[in-house]
């Protein structure tokens, strides 16, 4: 099962801009807008043309969603931070209107107003870059106190906020391992407390005082979830496992 919300928020900026991701483990291209997938190696016929999967998903996005730009632009204001007026202006700019044409389309009658809008949006872009850098640095910061798990480099903070009772843990696991605790995992939750409960359970399937190759780690995790790479990464990020810098060796953190 593909959790589209989780898939979208885990995508890189470049993936979000193009509107799709490529998953190596399943060898398919997935639309971040609707979740439709196209298998690599399959030829897709369309209106007398034949398309490889990578080209066809672009055709799909253009026909079904107009563009990734328009999809993102029309997301809720809580996500974009844009007013309806700003969205209209951005769409006009995206269509390539000159300042004079944009002024006429908006009915302002003043190109200086349009230039001011362009300046304001560029300033907003600068602020977004700075804020993104701040948040990424914050995520990489190693907490110095109130932790019960040592946090590896570039990892998330797992502290007392995620302390849960055995009863809570069992309830979470039952909700996400509907076919039993040996898997599969129905989906991977967005809430960190639930993630930690699942990761604590998964790490039990690894032996302590043993080094694993990346392939061996994948083999343990694959039966639990189709996106086992995600599970492997979060086991590292949340401090349940560690690895060498080159990723040649993994082990459970005691």
Order of alpha helices (4+ residues) and beta strands (2+ residues): alpha-alpha-beta-beta-beta-beta-beta-alpha-alpha-alpha-alpha-alpha-alpha-alpha-alpha-alpha-alpha-beta-beta
